Amino acid sequence: MQIASMHFKERAHDNMGNAQLQGNLQKIKGKFVAKRRESLAELDDFESTREAARAIRQRALDDLDVWLEMFERNATARGATVLWAETPADVNRHVLAIAARHGAGKIIKSKSMVSEESALDRAIESAGMEVVETDLGEYILQINDYEPPSHIIGPALHKSKEEVSDLFARVHGTARKMEINELCLEARQVLRKHYLAADMGISGGNFFVAETGSVVLVTNEGNATLTTTLPDVHVAISGIEKIVPTLEDVATLMRVLPRSATGQSISNYVDVLTGIRGDGEFHGARHMYFILVDAGRSAVLGSEVGAALRCIRCGACMNHCPVYQNIGGHSYGWVYPGPIGSILTPSYIGLENALDLPQASTLCNQCGVVCPVKIPLPDLLRKLREQQFARRLRPWAERAGLRAWSWLALRPRLFGALTRIGVRALRRLGGRDRLIHRLPLGRGWTDGRDMPAPAGRTFRELHARRRVDGERR
Amino acid sequence: MRVGFFVTCLVDLMRPAIGFAAIRLLEAGGARVFVPPAQTCCGQPGYNSGDRAGAIALARKLVAEFESCDYLVAPSGSCTGMIKTHYADLFRDDPPLLARAAALSARTFELTDFLANVLELDAVPGTYTGTVTYHDSCAGLREMGVKQQPRALLARMPGVRLVEMTECETCCGFGGTFSIKYGEIATRLADNKCSHIAASGADAVVLGDLGCMLNIEGRLRRRGDSRTRVLHIAELLAGE
């Protein structure tokens, strides 16, 4: 996917001024935040389950090589082929080679964020094949000239029902539908033909299970089941970090994943796909491929921000992020938005290509407290900020300002003397209403807010004076 | 009981009255308050902006200044959160300092938490008549567990009626340097907060952190609201 993370500020500005988008973003709070809270109340002890989920994911990462090899062995033993992709380009190369081997001309696809990293759909089309997204959100984006997703579980969340109505009427050449049910039915009718005609199905993978060589798909529309079982060839693509040791582990993670994501006790569909269709079996692909993608993940593993790889892609961090809620997913400029995206994006595409992302957070830690696998997201953002500071990837004036602050604060007498002058000057700038309306070096603040002026005396000078007075008495 | 009072740099520079109000409250609860005279900053600006070396130097200074006290109390969830939850990371490669910081962290309290749970303040000196709403500051709430403490203290003021605003736990958009680097986003978040405050019908918004206070007051005034008061919980409890 094209990287636009360097345009964060401009995009956030545009998106905050887009009334339609702002209205659509409001739905997140009702749809995801409230439902998550209700569904977590069903669990006897969410915190213990959350801790268990964290431990499972961390255990998988701690010995990732072992689990990956076990997965490869078990998947191969059941007739599947395991392929490794070191880069996003390798993903596309593998998929095109598989398609060529099986003579596939038409490919259907269920949701895969990893495939967005390599813009797989475009690569398939460039190679002269047809690809159809079957996840409703992804389908909407595909027929809107491959609009980028704005959310990891609701890729078209930024679109209203009315916008989808217009899009369907235009692209399908049908009468404009007003009800969501009618729109879903229309999409279903269009997609059904594609399922039956496809030569190959591509899916993502929520989990790869090492002990069985299975891929687990967590979905709500049923499209992933059709995509992975109707065509003769199934290709599952996901990151190497998505491995878990056992099916039992999946059961635990499933207690927190749908609840954290959509507020469901369980998603409508959970597919566990193990091996190719055997003799006498009626379902399943005859040829099964797994593409396990590195694309920057092995470098994150064991690094300061390695905990980010525990992510199970529920989206709770972005749903609860006050910044995301106001600027929307497109502002972040790549595949993964919100707090987790602000860690993964710089880690995968380079810190120098996403300078704003580690900074664009108030560190309010709402993300950290909702994360079902306890990723300390604000702490990881701070680690990236430290790397930016050390690598001089922040403006000179900012670095100098911070250095000057700590230098001064380490010298209490000088600090006292200079702050006494400073607060008096700012007090005068505040005028009669005690508000500073425009700060020459603080336009970032005063463009949208007044700066309440300081009282004009520092606590330390007042306190020192009182102490002296007290001693005299 | 010797309580080391950390005034915090923002209160020191912007609103010294909050510092004196906090001291009055601590003394009302029977604490002997000691104010280390050379105190400056806990290191949070550097820590949150990537200047690890600067943050370590200031954290080291603070630990040395306060470790002789029985407690460290500050009128801020943000600065106490820094000491309690982040000093361990700063000193991870320095075991002796890590141990000293851990000992201090265990005795570090946000003001209202200390007043309600350690001093168990029964009566508060301040009087106030009016309807207030409380903004839960992020670090106070999510790092220090400050939620019921200020409300319990407000309940001891007969003239105060507390009405909760929608999303009282949502960030106001301050975020330290974020408020200047991403002023437009910070303003939007502050604006949302102001709308919730206005909708609550309260005459005053009360809170426990100066950063949020400046941000919210600054946006309220720019919106043309000169009526709604913005008060630090210490000012309200201690009386003006």
Interface residues (C-beta under 8 A of the other chain):
Chain A: K9 A12 H13 M16 P322 V323 N326 I327 Q359 A360 S361 T362 L363 C364 N365 Q366 G368 V369 D379 R382 R385 E386 Q387 Q388 F389 A390 R394 E398 R399 L402 R403 W405 S406 W407 L408 A409 L410 P412 F415 T419 G422 V423 D433 L435 G442 R443 G444 W445 D447 G448 R449 D450 M451 P452 P454 A455 R457 T458 F459 R460 L462 H463 A464
Chain B: V7 C9 V11 D12 L13 M14 R15 P16 A17 G19 F20 V35 P37 A38 Q39 T40 C41 G43 P45 G46 Y47 N48 S49 G50 D51 R52 A53 G54 A55 A57 L58 K61 D89 C138 A139 R142 E143 E169 T170 C171 G173 F174 G175 G176 T177 F178 S179 I180 K181 Y182 G183 E184 I185 A186 T187 R188 L189 A190 D191 N192 M213 L214 N215 E217 G218 R219 R221 R222 S226
